[in-house]
Amino acid sequence: AQSVTQPDIHITVSEGASLELRCNYSYGATPYLFWYVQSPGQGLQLLLKYFSGDTLVQGIKGFEAEFKRSQSSFNLRKPSVHWSDAAEYFCAVVFTGGGNKLTFGTGTQLKVEL
Amino acid sequence: GAGVSQSPRYKVAKRGQDVALRCDPISGHVSLFWYQQALGQGPEFLTYFQNEAQLDKSGLPSDRFFAERPEGSVSTLKIQRTQQEDSAVYLCASTYERHPNTEAFFGQGTRLTVV
């Protein structure tokens, strides 16, 4: 079955530390991959996306993600976290042939300690 | 407007009551999606429109849920005879193009509480 997994429900990092949020998907082909961020009371905002080409993609707010086909992963990274990055992060996938709907992971809640 | 607008932002309904949730997408956006986000979960797909055509309603949990987009712009999600399990945030998203890699712009959602 097609699915998206975010293994970490909560992550706490210190401000200035590096960050990596994990995302794995289950699918026989390469889907379209996205990372969204949701702050309290705000709508989901796209951080970055991948569908082909260079497997390291850059996004907004200093985030990047790397697609690894062999691991069916699309992990989100940031070299130095800021307190304003505290939010919930969702990995999402569009499975080809399944229409244009996004399938979301369960999310990772990021807490930043000052 | 500049973004996707949803109304109301909050709705409290008594069990058994009908509710209607409105989504005003970004002007010119062809595709419109509804998602349901339960507490502590990721959004789950409900239904998808391309212009006025509802192309996918596979995510609607029951026949109490109905969505429409009659003129290809504003959409309404209607829930009849609400149940407690319908309590969730309902998110609307729109995209400019039909291609699946197109960025989806989300509204702030309507938080529905059924009491």
Contacts between the chains, C-beta under 8 A, distances in Angstrom:
chain1	res1	chain2	res2	distance
A	4	B	42	7.9
A	6	B	42	8.0
A	32	B	100	5.1
A	32	B	101	4.8
A	36	B	106	7.9
A	41	B	108	6.9
A	42	B	108	6.4
A	43	B	3	7.5
A	43	B	4	7.1
A	43	B	91	7.3
A	43	B	105	7.8
A	43	B	106	4.0
A	43	B	107	5.5
A	43	B	108	4.7
A	43	B	109	6.7
A	44	B	43	7.4
A	44	B	91	7.1
A	44	B	93	7.6
A	44	B	104	7.9
A	44	B	106	4.2
A	45	B	106	7.6
A	46	B	103	5.0
A	46	B	104	7.3
A	49	B	101	6.3
A	49	B	103	6.9
A	51	B	100	7.9
A	51	B	101	4.2
A	90	B	42	5.4
A	90	B	43	7.5
A	92	B	42	7.7
A	94	B	100	4.3
A	94	B	101	7.2
A	96	B	100	7.0
A	99	B	48	6.1
A	99	B	55	6.8
A	99	B	56	5.0
A	99	B	100	7.8
A	100	B	31	6.2
A	100	B	33	7.7
A	100	B	48	6.5
A	100	B	95	7.2
A	100	B	98	6.8
A	100	B	99	7.8
A	100	B	100	4.6
A	100	B	102	7.7
A	101	B	33	6.5
A	101	B	45	4.3
A	101	B	48	5.8
A	101	B	56	6.6
A	101	B	59	7.4
A	102	B	33	7.5
A	102	B	35	7.6
A	102	B	43	7.4
A	102	B	45	6.8
A	102	B	93	7.9
A	102	B	104	6.5
A	103	B	45	7.1
A	104	B	35	7.9
A	104	B	42	3.4
A	104	B	43	5.0
A	104	B	44	7.2
A	105	B	42	5.5
A	106	B	40	7.8
A	106	B	41	5.9
A	106	B	42	5.0
A	107	B	40	8.0
A	107	B	41	7.4
A	107	B	42	5.2
